[in-house]
Amino acid sequence: MKSKNIKVPLELLELIQNRTKDGPPGQVLLEIVKDYTVLEDYARSVNKQQASKASVSEIIMGYYHEQDKNIAEVEKSITELKTMLKGLEIYFTKVKK
């Protein structure tokens, strides 16, 4: 692979240098891109419908907001199951008598 001279904004170089002091900026940038690729794949697997429409951060934030709603639904289902089990317990104790 050959390296090319490219114009990179100074802000980007400063962010890369502030992120870590190890290695050259190109190596650090490559690690950042690899991390982002992993996050992007994760976001696509979490919400396949939104993957082409939204950014990675929007998908992940939406997932956590939906997760709160899903947890509430699971807790509601558990409460309903407890009520049904209690009813079955009462039914079987009266039927056995």
ROTILUM-106869 format. One record per residue: residue number from 1; residue in three letters; x, y, z of N, C-alpha, C in turn. Coordinates in steps of 0.1 Angstrom, whole numbers, plus 5000, padded with zeros to 4 digits. Layout:
BEGIN
<atom NUM; "ala"; <X; Y; Z>; <X; Y; Z>; <X; Y; Z>>
...
***
This chain:
BEGIN
<atom 1; "met"; <5008; 4988; 5000>; <5000; 5000; 5000>; <5009; 5012; 5000>>
<atom 2; "lys"; <5005; 5022; 4992>; <5013; 5034; 4991>; <5006; 5045; 4999>>
<atom 3; "ser"; <5013; 5054; 5005>; <5007; 5065; 5012>; <5007; 5077; 5002>>
<atom 4; "lys"; <4997; 5085; 5003>; <4996; 5097; 4995>; <4995; 5109; 5003>>
<atom 5; "asn"; <4999; 5120; 4998>; <4998; 5133; 5005>; <4984; 5138; 5003>>
<atom 6; "ile"; <4978; 5140; 5014>; <4964; 5145; 5014>; <4963; 5157; 5023>>
<atom 7; "lys"; <4952; 5165; 5021>; <4950; 5176; 5030>; <4940; 5172; 5041>>
<atom 8; "val"; <4945; 5173; 5053>; <4936; 5169; 5065>; <4934; 5182; 5073>>
<atom 9; "pro"; <4922; 5185; 5077>; <4920; 5196; 5086>; <4928; 5195; 5099>>
<atom 10; "leu"; <4933; 5207; 5103>; <4941; 5207; 5116>; <4933; 5202; 5128>>
<atom 11; "glu"; <4920; 5205; 5128>; <4911; 5201; 5139>; <4912; 5186; 5140>>
<atom 12; "leu"; <4911; 5179; 5129>; <4912; 5164; 5129>; <4925; 5159; 5135>>
<atom 13; "leu"; <4936; 5165; 5130>; <4949; 5161; 5136>; <4950; 5164; 5151>>
<atom 14; "glu"; <4945; 5175; 5155>; <4945; 5178; 5169>; <4937; 5168; 5177>>
<atom 15; "leu"; <4925; 5164; 5172>; <4917; 5155; 5179>; <4924; 5141; 5180>>
<atom 16; "ile"; <4930; 5137; 5169>; <4938; 5125; 5169>; <4949; 5125; 5178>>
<atom 17; "gln"; <4957; 5135; 5179>; <4968; 5136; 5188>; <4964; 5137; 5202>>
<atom 18; "asn"; <4953; 5144; 5205>; <4947; 5144; 5219>; <4942; 5131; 5224>>
<atom 19; "arg"; <4937; 5123; 5214>; <4931; 5110; 5218>; <4942; 5101; 5224>>
<atom 20; "thr"; <4953; 5100; 5218>; <4964; 5092; 5223>; <4978; 5097; 5219>>
<atom 21; "lys"; <4987; 5094; 5227>; <5001; 5098; 5224>; <5009; 5087; 5218>>
<atom 22; "asp"; <5003; 5075; 5216>; <5010; 5064; 5211>; <5009; 5063; 5195>>
<atom 23; "gly"; <5020; 5062; 5189>; <5020; 5060; 5174>; <5017; 5072; 5166>>
<atom 24; "pro"; <5019; 5071; 5153>; <5017; 5082; 5144>; <5002; 5085; 5142>>
<atom 25; "pro"; <4999; 5097; 5138>; <4984; 5100; 5136>; <4977; 5091; 5127>>
<atom 26; "gly"; <4984; 5086; 5116>; <4977; 5077; 5107>; <4973; 5064; 5113>>
<atom 27; "gln"; <4981; 5059; 5122>; <4978; 5046; 5129>; <4966; 5048; 5138>>
<atom 28; "val"; <4966; 5059; 5145>; <4956; 5063; 5155>; <4943; 5064; 5147>>
<atom 29; "leu"; <4943; 5071; 5135>; <4931; 5073; 5127>; <4926; 5060; 5122>>
<atom 30; "leu"; <4935; 5051; 5118>; <4931; 5037; 5114>; <4924; 5030; 5125>>
<atom 31; "glu"; <4929; 5031; 5137>; <4922; 5024; 5148>; <4908; 5030; 5151>>
<atom 32; "ile"; <4907; 5043; 5149>; <4894; 5050; 5151>; <4884; 5045; 5140>>
<atom 33; "val"; <4889; 5044; 5128>; <4880; 5039; 5117>; <4876; 5025; 5119>>
<atom 34; "lys"; <4885; 5017; 5124>; <4881; 5003; 5127>; <4871; 5002; 5138>>
<atom 35; "asp"; <4872; 5010; 5149>; <4862; 5011; 5159>; <4849; 5015; 5154>>
<atom 36; "tyr"; <4849; 5025; 5145>; <4837; 5030; 5139>; <4830; 5020; 5131>>
<atom 37; "thr"; <4838; 5012; 5123>; <4832; 5001; 5115>; <4825; 4991; 5123>>
<atom 38; "val"; <4831; 4987; 5135>; <4825; 4978; 5144>; <4812; 4983; 5149>>
<atom 39; "leu"; <4812; 4996; 5153>; <4799; 5002; 5158>; <4789; 5003; 5147>>
<atom 40; "glu"; <4793; 5006; 5135>; <4784; 5007; 5123>; <4777; 4993; 5121>>
<atom 41; "asp"; <4785; 4982; 5121>; <4780; 4969; 5119>; <4770; 4965; 5130>>
<atom 42; "tyr"; <4773; 4969; 5143>; <4765; 4967; 5154>; <4751; 4974; 5152>>
<atom 43; "ala"; <4752; 4987; 5148>; <4740; 4995; 5147>; <4731; 4989; 5136>>
<atom 44; "arg"; <4737; 4984; 5125>; <4729; 4978; 5114>; <4722; 4965; 5119>>
<atom 45; "ser"; <4729; 4958; 5128>; <4723; 4945; 5133>; <4712; 4948; 5143>>
<atom 46; "val"; <4713; 4959; 5150>; <4703; 4963; 5160>; <4690; 4967; 5153>>
<atom 47; "asn"; <4691; 4975; 5143>; <4679; 4980; 5137>; <4681; 4980; 5122>>
<atom 48; "lys"; <4677; 4970; 5115>; <4680; 4968; 5101>; <4671; 4978; 5092>>
<atom 49; "gln"; <4659; 4981; 5097>; <4650; 4990; 5090>; <4656; 5004; 5089>>
<atom 50; "gln"; <4663; 5009; 5100>; <4668; 5022; 5101>; <4682; 5024; 5096>>
<atom 51; "ala"; <4688; 5013; 5093>; <4703; 5013; 5090>; <4706; 5022; 5079>>
<atom 52; "ser"; <4699; 5022; 5068>; <4702; 5030; 5056>; <4698; 5044; 5058>>
<atom 53; "lys"; <4689; 5047; 5067>; <4683; 5061; 5068>; <4690; 5069; 5079>>
<atom 54; "ala"; <4695; 5063; 5089>; <4700; 5071; 5101>; <4715; 5069; 5103>>
<atom 55; "ser"; <4721; 5078; 5110>; <4735; 5076; 5113>; <4736; 5066; 5125>>
<atom 56; "val"; <4749; 5062; 5127>; <4751; 5052; 5137>; <4747; 5057; 5151>>
<atom 57; "ser"; <4750; 5069; 5154>; <4747; 5074; 5167>; <4732; 5075; 5169>>
<atom 58; "glu"; <4724; 5079; 5158>; <4710; 5079; 5160>; <4704; 5065; 5162>>
<atom 59; "ile"; <4709; 5055; 5155>; <4704; 5042; 5157>; <4707; 5037; 5171>>
<atom 60; "ile"; <4719; 5039; 5176>; <4722; 5034; 5189>; <4714; 5042; 5200>>
<atom 61; "met"; <4712; 5055; 5199>; <4704; 5062; 5208>; <4690; 5058; 5208>>
<atom 62; "gly"; <4684; 5055; 5196>; <4671; 5050; 5194>; <4669; 5037; 5201>>
<atom 63; "tyr"; <4679; 5028; 5199>; <4679; 5015; 5205>; <4678; 5016; 5220>>
<atom 64; "tyr"; <4685; 5025; 5227>; <4684; 5026; 5241>; <4671; 5032; 5246>>
<atom 65; "his"; <4665; 5041; 5238>; <4652; 5047; 5241>; <4642; 5036; 5240>>
<atom 66; "glu"; <4642; 5028; 5229>; <4633; 5017; 5227>; <4635; 5006; 5238>>
<atom 67; "gln"; <4647; 5004; 5243>; <4650; 4994; 5253>; <4642; 4997; 5266>>
<atom 68; "asp"; <4642; 5010; 5270>; <4634; 5014; 5281>; <4619; 5010; 5280>>
<atom 69; "lys"; <4614; 5013; 5268>; <4600; 5009; 5265>; <4598; 4994; 5266>>
<atom 70; "asn"; <4608; 4987; 5260>; <4607; 4972; 5260>; <4608; 4966; 5274>>
<atom 71; "ile"; <4616; 4972; 5283>; <4617; 4968; 5296>; <4604; 4970; 5304>>
<atom 72; "ala"; <4597; 4981; 5301>; <4584; 4984; 5308>; <4574; 4973; 5303>>
<atom 73; "glu"; <4574; 4970; 5290>; <4565; 4960; 5285>; <4567; 4946; 5291>>
<atom 74; "val"; <4580; 4943; 5293>; <4583; 4930; 5299>; <4579; 4929; 5314>>
<atom 75; "glu"; <4581; 4940; 5321>; <4577; 4941; 5335>; <4561; 4940; 5336>>
<atom 76; "lys"; <4554; 4946; 5326>; <4540; 4945; 5326>; <4536; 4930; 5324>>
<atom 77; "ser"; <4542; 4924; 5314>; <4539; 4910; 5312>; <4542; 4901; 5324>>
<atom 78; "ile"; <4553; 4903; 5331>; <4556; 4895; 5343>; <4545; 4897; 5353>>
<atom 79; "thr"; <4540; 4909; 5355>; <4530; 4912; 5365>; <4517; 4904; 5361>>
<atom 80; "glu"; <4514; 4905; 5348>; <4502; 4897; 5343>; <4504; 4882; 5346>>
<atom 81; "leu"; <4516; 4877; 5343>; <4518; 4863; 5345>; <4517; 4859; 5360>>
<atom 82; "lys"; <4522; 4868; 5369>; <4520; 4865; 5383>; <4506; 4865; 5387>>
<atom 83; "thr"; <4498; 4874; 5382>; <4483; 4874; 5385>; <4477; 4861; 5380>>
<atom 84; "met"; <4480; 4857; 5367>; <4474; 4844; 5362>; <4479; 4832; 5370>>
<atom 85; "leu"; <4491; 4832; 5375>; <4496; 4821; 5383>; <4489; 4820; 5396>>
<atom 86; "lys"; <4487; 4832; 5402>; <4479; 4833; 5415>; <4465; 4828; 5413>>
<atom 87; "gly"; <4459; 4831; 5402>; <4445; 4826; 5399>; <4445; 4811; 5397>>
<atom 88; "leu"; <4455; 4806; 5390>; <4456; 4791; 5388>; <4458; 4784; 5401>>
<atom 89; "glu"; <4466; 4790; 5410>; <4469; 4784; 5423>; <4456; 4784; 5431>>
<atom 90; "ile"; <4448; 4794; 5431>; <4435; 4795; 5438>; <4426; 4784; 5432>>
<atom 91; "tyr"; <4425; 4784; 5419>; <4416; 4774; 5412>; <4419; 4760; 5416>>
<atom 92; "phe"; <4432; 4756; 5415>; <4436; 4742; 5418>; <4434; 4739; 5433>>
<atom 93; "thr"; <4436; 4748; 5442>; <4434; 4745; 5456>; <4419; 4743; 5459>>
<atom 94; "lys"; <4410; 4750; 5452>; <4396; 4748; 5454>; <4391; 4735; 5447>>
<atom 95; "val"; <4397; 4732; 5435>; <4393; 4720; 5428>; <4397; 4707; 5435>>
<atom 96; "lys"; <4409; 4708; 5442>; <4414; 4696; 5449>; <4405; 4693; 5461>>
<atom 97; "lys"; <4398; 4703; 5467>; <4390; 4701; 5479>; <4378; 4694; 5476>>
***
